Amino acid sequence: MGRVVLGVLVLVAGLALMAAVFFVITTFMRLWRLAQGKGYTGPITPIVLMTAAATGFAGGLLVAAVTLADRGVVAGILIAGLIVVATLAGPVLIVLLLPARPVRSGSRRRPRAPFRALGNVAAAVPPLVIVVLLLNGHPATVGTRLILPMAVVAILCQSAARRADRIDALPPADPRPAVVWIRGFGNERRLFGFRRRDKQEVRARPELRKIFSRRKEPMSFEEFFAPAIAEGLGRGYGLGNPRDYLPPDGIDRHYATDDSWRDQFADLVAGARCVIMAPGDWPELRYEFRVIRKLGAHRRLFVLTPPAYRARDIRWGNRMKGYRQETWADFRAALGDRSGYRLGRDPGPGAVVTFKKDGRAVVLAYDAEEPADYITAIQRHLAEIESPHPPEVPSA
């Protein structure tokens, strides 16, 4: 009987530990997302948050070990709660007290922080510490413990340096009309699907070469489609979030002023080969759809639903990042009945949806998994409507 009780207690303790770890990770990811929403998109913010969390964890562990050791099950529960609170208290206070960055519009200012130099210093610290310790006859334990956190810092700084370089870089010459991406700025980092990075991406982002070069990784809508769109349709382009401190990876962005973004959005759509998006809900959705309909570009508008591959993992990842699950019904409700569009029923995962002249939804493809599957359906439809006598596509 005693063994059964002990086994049950161990099981309960294990489940409680998993729940605590999940709670800490989820809260940290949501705090990071809140900081990004305030305009803190550089590498310093996650470094500060991780440092505060690690310091709180170590402090909570130390206090718990000194004050509550060997005092039974209740003390163990108090210890676990104390460690969780101590781990999250610092990051919570930091994010809540951070003032929102001023909105940057029009011309972009390059950040002055020496991200590349900081990344190189972070990469050099662990081996230097190890060498110094060994030369002085001390164990290299401290140096080896620095390898992982300094590697994270180096990766974040090198990624920030590469993104900062894009601010001043001229867009690649491309005679094709642009492909306009529309999305809510709050949804830019929502996960969409799994994809393996190609050789060009890994070459452009060497910090990922050892981590993701041979496996699929979860990506946002923009990251998932950007290479395939650039190769098969045209250069991706869209309006940028005016609170961006650094431009995210993916498409080229134009940072418009508050009083001019509507005119510039209309100009982008009018000159675009097509417009792509994922179903969602954001404040400007109805306005953007009205502009697209007014310009007659709704037959070149494509709504792409997430693939079925590892869809549960994508939902869990978005939940951990603080994104609620958005369905086709939510998208239809956000667009409204008076928008001039009739979305119809949910097309399911991996769908490519466009619209007829009267606004009725047309499903061009089902069950797409790779970006190329989506792009092929878009190319085929564009070829039909761009031909002198396009055939009429039956509605779904």
Buried (B, 14 or more C-beta within 10 A) or exposed (E): EEEEEEEEEEEEBEEEEEEBEEEBEBBBBBBBBBBBBBBBBBBBBBBBBBBBBEEBBEBBBEBBEEEBEEEEEEBBEBBBEBBBEBBBBBBBEBBEEBEEBEEBBEEBEEBEBEBBEBBBBBBEBBBEBBEEBEEEEEEBEEBEEBBEBBBBBBBBBBBBBBBBEBBEEEEEEEEEBBBBBBBBBBBBBBBBBBBBBEEEBBEEBEBBEEEBEEEEEBBBBBBBBBBBBBEBBBBBBBBBBBBBBBBBBBBBBBBBEEEEBBEBBBEBBEEBBBBBBBBBBBEBBBEBBBBBBEBEBBBBBBBBBBBBBBBEEBBBBBBBBBBEEBEBEBBBEBBEEEBBBBBBEBBEBBBBBBBBEEBBBBBBBBEBBBBEBBBBBBBEBBEBBEEEEEEEBEEB
